[in-house]
């Protein structure tokens, strides 16, 4: 049996579906109280990574774990305690969804530093491990869904600066492979998209999926920072703006790892937009 934490997120939902389709027994873990829509045969357990003891029922009979930080970026997460509970229950393998920032923004405590500590805990857990380092997510475009529905508008900074965002479905497929096959043990995969895509191009792709033009409005750095500060701490805002506005060479590098694992190129942002166009209608 395979335990998937963060099972209601963009990666987790796709991973649960992929594993269930492959015939695996799956326990989906989330901390929310809202009803959860899961494939038939999948067990749902409510638990909180911040309270490792709550995970014991989920780990009963499990052999592998997909570990997602729950959107914390590793902050406030006692990864060693979580993995101790998993190991004591008989879990033998862990696949961690980490961040490219571990290497590209290693100097930033808000990005690379916190996730480096999580990775170190996974490596020292005694479990067979695989680490997936993701760059930007195509699904970050959901932040524009309300303005696209209401006004057919996307507002973002750095309109013509692109990074190679990854489709969460690709991440999920790589995770499914790593959870099921020994060949991925001890590997670190960097996962991103097939080409850099700018915010302006993303707006165009959403418009193409809708069959209607979507207007792009470029925010200044200050305007974008003010919007982000409503839901991000200031250090996170500063580093995020740096990644979006001045991506370094490592953040622009096109990784071969999705294709190496899956035997096909990573999906484009346009393909993601077409598949998820319902969110923007």
C-alpha angles and dihedrals in degrees: 000000000000124000118211117196118197085032095162095053128096094268097034096054091052092045094051089050093048094049093045091049089052089056098254124146105244135192112197115207125199134152100217126103098217118107112273124218108216135165116268114278095025116125118220123211124182110220140139125232087211087065104046095186090065088066096065095093090050093053095051105123094357124141101179137034134202105206120204120174092227092243093300095116085229094298114140093000117131095208094172091057092048091051093046090056089047094048093046089054092054102263108153104179135045130188112195125204101215134163136264085227089079086080104016097048101021091145092060114090089196093056122014099018098059095045092047088061090051091050091049090053091051092050091049096045098094090237125117102260144196123185124208114197111197128195123201117337124234086218091067082084088076084082086074096049096099095049092045092051094046103036108003086243135132118196119192141137126253094029096186100039112099137195128184102256119197127229110238088223089062090050089051093051092050090048091050090053092048092049092053107036131060094214091079097055113121093013129128114207125194109209126196141130134287096257142004111271125194126218089249090054091047090055089050091050092051089049091050090051090050094043089233133092117264114204118225119218116191116220122207117244089254093050092049092046092052091052093047092048089067090072107012132065113248096253090053091049092052095050093043091053090049091053092048096042105032108021112185125229093267091053091051095047113114106228120216093207101099090054093042092056101035101032093233137077119271117266119263125241088246090058090050091050092050092049092048100036092122090076090062101044 
